[in-house]
């Protein structure tokens, strides 16, 4: 509804969802990750969206946020850029560690499932 311009219809539902989300985990698979950031952005609340992203990051969230077009309104925000650059640095370090571990034979081969 937000995307189609029906903001007045969407607002009560969005606010209701935001009331429920604090009771859910941010952890992946069964968690909300940074869903609240999306909702805040749909409402035009960039500061609250950034706060949600910081909370997600503090709990270990680590994906390139620029791959998610829903967050596009934040892409030029200096705080967002700094947050995402930290994530990109961590991802690069993780990739380098993986390459090193593979080269040193520190990783078991991935099992083949018949």
C-alpha positions in Angstrom: 0.0 0.0 0.0 2.9 2.4 0.8 4.5 1.6 -2.6 1.2 2.1 -4.5 0.7 5.5 -2.9 -2.1 4.4 -0.5 -0.3 5.8 2.5 -3.4 6.6 4.5 -4.6 3.0 4.2 -1.2 1.6 5.0 -0.3 3.7 8.0 -2.6 1.9 10.6 -1.4 -1.5 9.5 2.2 -0.4 9.5 1.9 1.0 13.0 0.2 -2.2 14.2 3.0 -4.3 12.7 5.6 -2.1 14.4 3.9 -2.6 17.8 4.2 -6.4 17.3 7.8 -6.5 16.1 9.6 -5.7 19.4 8.4 -9.1 20.6 10.1 -10.9 17.7 13.7 -11.7 17.4 16.0 -10.0 14.9 17.8 -13.3 14.3 17.6 -14.7 10.8 15.4 -17.5 9.5 12.6 -17.0 12.1 13.4 -13.4 13.0 12.6 -10.0 11.6 16.2 -9.0 10.8 15.7 -5.3 9.8 12.1 -5.5 8.6 11.2 -2.6 10.9 13.8 -0.4 8.9 11.8 -1.1 5.8 8.6 -0.1 7.5 10.0 3.1 8.9 11.3 4.0 5.5 7.9 3.4 4.0 6.6 6.0 6.5 9.4 8.4 5.7 11.1 8.0 9.1 14.8 7.7 8.1 16.1 8.2 11.6 14.1 5.4 13.0 15.1 3.2 10.1 18.8 3.9 10.8 18.2 3.0 14.5 16.7 -0.3 13.5 19.7 -1.0 11.2 22.1 -0.2 14.0 20.3 -2.6 16.3 20.3 -5.3 13.7 24.1 -4.8 13.1 24.8 -4.9 16.9 23.3 -8.3 17.0 25.6 -9.5 14.2 23.7 -8.7 11.1 26.1 -8.8 8.2 24.8 -8.5 4.6 25.5 -5.8 2.0 22.5 -3.6 2.5 22.9 -1.9 -0.9 21.7 -5.2 -2.4 18.2 -4.5 -1.0 16.4 -1.9 -3.1 13.9 -1.3 -0.3 16.7 0.6 1.5 17.5 2.8 -1.5 16.2 6.0 0.2 19.1 5.6 2.6 21.9 4.9 0.0 23.2 8.5 0.0 22.9 8.9 3.8 26.4 9.3 5.3 25.5 7.2 8.3 24.1 4.4 6.1 27.2 4.5 4.0 29.5 4.2 7.1 27.4 1.4 8.5 27.4 -0.5 5.2 31.1 0.1 4.6 31.8 -1.6 8.0 29.7 -4.5 6.8 31.6 -4.7 3.5 34.9 -4.7 5.4 33.8 -7.5 7.6 32.6 -9.5 4.6 35.9 -9.0 2.8 37.7 -10.2 6.0 35.5 -13.3 6.1 36.2 -14.1 2.5 39.9 -13.7 3.0 39.8 -16.0 6.0 37.9 -18.6 4.0 40.4 -18.5 1.2 43.3 -18.9 3.7 41.5 -21.7 5.5 40.8 -23.5 2.2 44.4 -23.1 1.0 45.7 -24.4 4.4 43.4 -27.4 4.3 41.7 -26.2 7.5 38.2 -26.9 6.1 36.6 -30.2 5.7 35.2 -30.8 2.2 31.5 -30.2 1.7 29.8 -33.6 1.9 28.2 -34.9 -1.2 24.6 -36.0 -0.6 23.6 -38.8 -3.0 
